[in-house]
Amino acid sequence: MSLVKQVGMLFAKKWIGGVTVQDVVSQAKRSNDSGEKVIINYLGEDYFDKSRIKQSVATYSRLLSQMKNEGIAGDIAVKPTQLGLSIGYELFLSNYMKVVELAGKSHMFVWMDMEDHMFVDDSIRAYLTALKSHRNVGICIQSKLMRSLWDIKRIVKSGGKIRLVKGAYPARKGISYFDKAEVDRNYIKCMEYLFKNSEEFMLATHDDRMIEMALKLRKKSKAVVLFGMLRGIRGSLARKLALDGERMYIYIPFGPEWLEYSVRRLKEMEHSTLIIRSIISD
Ligand SMILES: Cc1cc2nc3c(=O)[nH]c(=O)nc-3n(C[C@H](O)[C@H](O)[C@H](O)COP(=O)(O)OP(=O)(O)OC[C@H]3O[C@@H](n4cnc5c(N)ncnc54)[C@H](O)[C@@H]3O)c2cc1C
């Protein structure tokens, strides 16, 4: 590893679980020791190279066996375009089903991450297809998109499990909310729907306001609420929630593409404050 990369890794380690399957499984154990479950994602997206796609499937397979062997409490998360969606739907579906089946054999759960708006339809289509035969699957939905409550309704009606986020991809005119207040308002609307209509879902946010509101809404609901946060962001709040008995999940990305991930996160305007604050605080 070059010197620049080594220095970069010192910073990135806060958000990344390492480079290899063994690295991330060790980090996952530490989260488990603090009472937190994990969601492990192998970094990589927008692949057009079939060998990289194949390699991602193989890595998830190794990850699942290692998690099982070492008794890791947690799930995995895949990105549609790392499994082939940039090339075509059928390739993606077949790779996604392979991962879901492998996970199912080990009684493990697979979250589908949500990427840029143009992948949303096919991601949900593949998710609903998998859901017909597998219960170990969940999907991320972004409140930044205007369509999201509609998507949540049809997924919940099909018995699916939602992980609600605000959304990390750039907003697009006519389909996204640009104003943070609107994204938050839609998050609340979606969260209220989930509390009334879903048996179990995840709220993946570091936002105190959303978390406080969720804790209040839960008092009037029978729903099981899971909380999710990214590794390295608001770690002390995550540990506090876990100590309070909340079902807390830490999302841990890993893999050789950690530098690209870290640089991209830093470049994202909306996230730069979040990331910079995360460097200086816990
Ligand atoms: C588990 C998980 C999975 C995700 N999966 C996806 C995905 O599949 N697709 C996708 O598009 N996005 C995903 N995201 C990212 C998500 O969309 C948001 O970009 C990101 O979580 C920031 O949004 P937020 O809800 O935390 O709220 P924001 O409004 O961005 O910020 C949170 C608020 O919390 C407080 N805060 C945040 N950090 C700190 C800190 N360090 N110290 C003190 N206060 C702080 C501040 O008050 C801030 O305003 C995921 C996020 C998580 C946690």
The ligand as a Gaussian input file, in Angstrom:
#p B3LYP/6-31G(d) Opt

LIG

0 1
 C      -27.491000       2.001000       8.432000
 C      -27.523000       2.979000       7.277000
 C      -27.708000       2.506000       5.994000
 C      -27.771000       3.405000       4.925000
 N      -28.033000       2.937000       3.661000
 C      -28.226000       3.799000       2.655000
 C      -28.631000       3.356000       1.360000
 O      -28.776000       2.164000       1.094000
 N      -28.857000       4.301000       0.409000
 C      -28.715000       5.645000       0.646000
 O      -28.972000       6.451000      -0.254000
 N      -28.307000       6.084000       1.863000
 C      -28.063000       5.209000       2.856000
 N      -27.665000       5.675000       4.091000
 C      -27.238000       7.094000       4.250000
 C      -28.423000       8.004000       4.532000
 O      -29.229000       8.107000       3.390000
 C      -27.962000       9.416000       4.927000
 O      -27.239000       9.979000       3.882000
 C      -27.128000       9.500000       6.188000
 O      -27.499000       8.544000       7.116000
 C      -27.289000      10.886000       6.853000
 O      -28.627000      11.133000       7.155000
 P      -29.243000      11.214000       8.659000
 O      -30.543000      10.519000       8.656000
 O      -28.263000      10.729000       9.632000
 O      -29.602000      12.703000       8.868000
 P      -28.901000      14.147000       8.596000
 O      -30.042000      15.084000       8.557000
 O      -27.949000      14.095000       7.447000
 O      -27.975000      14.384000       9.831000
 C      -28.152000      13.903000      11.037000
 C      -28.303000      14.945000      12.115000
 O      -27.816000      14.255000      13.215000
 C      -26.882000      15.057000      13.911000
 N      -25.530000      14.515000      13.739000
 C      -25.096000      13.787000      12.709000
 N      -23.827000      13.426000      12.907000
 C      -23.449000      13.966000      14.080000
 C      -22.248000      13.943000      14.839000
 N      -21.174000      13.304000      14.421000
 N      -22.206000      14.571000      16.020000
 C      -23.271000      15.212000      16.474000
 N      -24.454000      15.267000      15.798000
 C      -24.532000      14.649000      14.617000
 C      -26.981000      16.434000      13.374000
 O      -27.951000      17.118000      14.139000
 C      -27.449000      16.207000      11.961000
 O      -28.180000      17.302000      11.509000
 C      -27.609000       4.799000       5.170000
 C      -27.443000       5.259000       6.465000
 C      -27.403000       4.389000       7.521000
 C      -27.252000       4.926000       8.902000

